[in-house]
Amino acid sequence: MNTKKMNMRKVNVKMLAEAGIMIALSIVLNMIKLYKLPQGGSITPGGYVPLLLFALKWGPTKGVTVGIIYGLIDCLIDPYIIHPLQFLLDYPLAYGMLGLAGLASKNLNFNSVKGKIKLTLSVVFANFMRMVIAILSGIIFFKKFLPTNIPYVLGSFIYNISYVLPNTIICIILIFIIYPRLIKLNK
């Protein structure tokens, strides 16, 4: 077997092992609820961070895939399903969006100000896209729980930003603490 094939196999095994570990870490961290909303959504101590770190290292395609897998597992652990489309939106698609943080994975230099801004924007973007999916689900499937005196879009936005924004802030803080150490480990 040639060296290139052996190196690819090592990368694949390493990527799969890291995917499993990051999914497991996300499961554990998401079980710790700092605050849980009545129709789904919660604030956790960095439950999205392992998925975001995986995406930052391995790129958006693998990041989205791992996010989707996590979403499916999360649904098995703590399901809240009222419709098949709602299931797709709230679980595999919403968590899959976290993998979009991997769009910043190429040439990410954390030691520069530009790199730190790129990293922050990628985390914000991934969380924002997750929130867009949750807002859509809220508008379609959770209207009856939204206030009737404001538009459904605004009501769903307020509901979802109440947990996505704190989670995003927690993610940024933790990633700024963890990411430089991960870079040193991978050298």
C-alpha positions in Angstrom: 0.0 0.0 0.0 1.4 3.4 -0.9 2.2 6.1 1.6 -0.5 8.5 0.3 -3.3 5.9 0.8 -2.0 5.1 4.4 -1.9 8.9 5.2 -5.5 9.3 3.9 -6.6 6.3 6.0 -5.0 7.9 9.1 -6.7 11.2 8.4 -10.1 9.4 8.0 -9.7 7.4 11.2 -8.6 10.6 13.1 -11.5 12.6 11.7 -14.0 9.9 12.6 -12.6 9.6 16.1 -12.7 13.3 16.6 -16.3 13.4 15.2 -17.4 10.8 17.7 -15.7 12.6 20.6 -17.1 16.0 19.7 -20.6 14.6 19.3 -20.3 12.9 22.7 -19.0 16.1 24.3 -21.9 18.0 22.8 -24.4 15.5 24.2 -22.9 15.8 27.7 -22.7 19.6 27.6 -26.3 19.9 26.2 -27.6 17.8 29.0 -26.5 20.5 31.5 -29.3 23.1 31.2 -28.6 26.5 32.6 -32.0 27.5 31.4 -34.7 25.6 29.4 -37.4 27.2 27.5 -40.9 25.7 27.5 -41.2 24.9 23.7 -37.6 23.8 23.2 -34.3 25.5 23.2 -32.0 25.9 26.2 -28.9 27.7 27.4 -26.0 25.3 28.1 -22.4 25.6 29.2 -21.0 25.4 25.7 -23.1 22.6 24.1 -22.4 23.8 20.6 -18.7 24.4 21.1 -17.4 20.8 20.2 -19.5 20.9 17.0 -18.1 24.3 16.1 -14.5 23.3 16.8 -14.9 20.2 14.7 -16.2 22.3 11.8 -13.4 24.8 12.2 -10.8 22.0 11.9 -12.4 19.8 9.3 -14.4 22.2 7.2 -18.0 22.9 6.4 -19.0 19.6 4.7 -17.8 17.4 7.5 -18.9 20.0 10.0 -22.5 20.0 8.7 -22.5 16.2 8.5 -21.4 15.9 12.2 -24.0 18.6 13.2 -26.8 16.6 11.4 -25.7 13.4 13.2 -25.7 15.2 16.5 -29.2 16.6 15.8 -30.5 13.1 15.1 -29.0 11.8 18.4 -30.3 14.8 20.3 -33.8 14.0 19.1 -33.4 10.5 20.4 -32.3 11.8 23.8 -34.8 14.7 24.3 -37.5 14.6 21.5 -40.1 17.3 21.0 -41.7 16.4 17.7 -45.1 17.6 16.5 -44.6 17.1 12.8 -42.1 15.4 10.5 -41.0 18.7 8.9 -40.6 20.3 12.3 -38.4 17.3 13.3 -36.2 18.0 10.2 -36.0 21.7 11.0 -35.4 21.5 14.7 -32.9 18.6 14.8 -30.8 17.7 11.8 -31.0 21.0 9.9 -30.7 23.3 12.8 -27.7 21.5 14.3 -26.3 21.0 10.8 -26.1 24.7 10.4 -23.4 24.8 13.2 -21.1 23.1 10.7 -21.1 26.2 8.6 -18.5 27.6 11.0 -16.2 25.5 9.0 -16.4 28.0 6.1 -13.7 29.9 8.0 -11.5 26.8 8.4 -9.1 27.5 5.4 -6.1 29.6 6.3 -7.5 30.5 9.7 -4.7 32.2 11.6 -5.8 32.7 15.2 -2.7 34.7 16.1 -3.8 37.7 14.0 -6.6 40.1 14.6 -8.0 39.3 11.2 -8.0 35.6 12.1 -9.8 36.3 15.4 -12.4 38.3 13.6 -12.8 35.6 11.0 -13.2 33.0 13.7 -15.8 35.1 15.6 -17.8 35.9 12.5 -17.9 32.2 11.5 -19.2 31.2 14.9 -21.8 34.0 14.8 -22.8 33.1 11.3 -23.2 29.4 12.1 -25.3 30.2 15.2 -27.3 32.8 13.2 -28.1 30.2 10.6 -29.2 27.7 13.3 -31.5 30.4 14.6 -33.0 31.1 11.2 -34.0 27.5 11.0 -35.5 27.6 14.5 -37.4 30.8 13.7 -38.8 29.2 10.6 -39.9 26.2 12.7 -41.4 28.6 15.2 -43.4 30.4 12.6 -44.7 27.3 11.0 -45.3 24.9 13.9 -45.4 26.9 17.2 -47.7 29.8 16.3 -50.1 28.9 19.1 -47.4 29.5 21.7 -46.4 33.0 20.3 -47.9 36.2 21.5 -50.9 37.3 19.3 -50.3 41.0 19.6 -47.0 40.9 17.6 -46.2 39.4 14.1 -45.3 35.7 14.2 -41.9 36.4 12.7 -41.0 38.8 15.5 -42.4 36.5 18.2 -40.4 33.5 16.9 -37.3 35.7 16.6 -37.6 37.0 20.2 -38.2 33.4 21.5 -35.3 31.9 19.6 -32.8 34.8 20.2 -33.4 34.4 23.9 -31.4 31.2 24.0 -29.3 31.4 20.8 -27.7 34.7 21.7 -26.5 33.6 25.1 -25.3 30.3 23.6 -23.4 32.2 20.9 -21.7 34.4 23.5 -20.8 31.4 25.6 -19.4 29.7 22.4 -17.3 32.6 21.4 -15.8 32.9 24.9 -15.0 29.2 25.2 -13.7 28.9 21.7 -11.3 31.8 22.3 -10.0 29.9 25.4 -9.9 26.5 23.8 -9.0 27.0 20.1 -5.4 28.3 20.7 -4.7 25.3 22.8 -6.1 22.9 20.2 -3.8 24.5 17.6 -0.8 23.8 19.8 -1.9 20.2 20.2 -2.2 19.6 16.5 1.3 20.9 15.7 
